[in-house]
Amino acid sequence: METTKLNVVTGAFSHTGKYIAQRLLSMGEEVRTLTGRPDRENSF
């Protein structure tokens, strides 16, 4: 059975979380972000 790695970043719209999510994406990783404000524009 094949396993897929998924990175979940909480606080991806904050200062530190944004850089973590961007770094993972630049490395070709799959990223999901969690937010308490779903109306906010997703910059990823």
N, C-alpha and C positions, 0 to 999 in steps of 0.2 A: 504494500500500500504506500502510495506517495504522500508525503507530508509537505504542506506549504507553510512557510513562515509568514506571519502577519505581525507587524509592529503597531501597537496601539499607543498613541501619544495623547495623554490628558494634558490640558493646558497648552495646546498647540497654538493658541492665539496669544499667548503671553510671550514675554521677552525670551526666556530660555527655551520654552517648548517649541517656539517657532523655529529656532535654529536647529534643534534636535530633529524635528520633522523634515526640514529642508535638507539636512545632511543625509538622513536615511533615504530620502527620495533621490538625491544625487548619486547615491551608491546603488540605485536600482532596486531598492527594497520596497515592498508593499506596505503602505501606511494607512491607518485609519485614525481620524482625529475625533475626539469627543469634545462637545461644547455644551454649555448650559444656555447658549443663545443661538438657537438654530436659524434665526433670522439674519444673523451676521454673515457677511460675504466670506466665502471660503477662498483664501488666497493661494491654495495649493491646487 
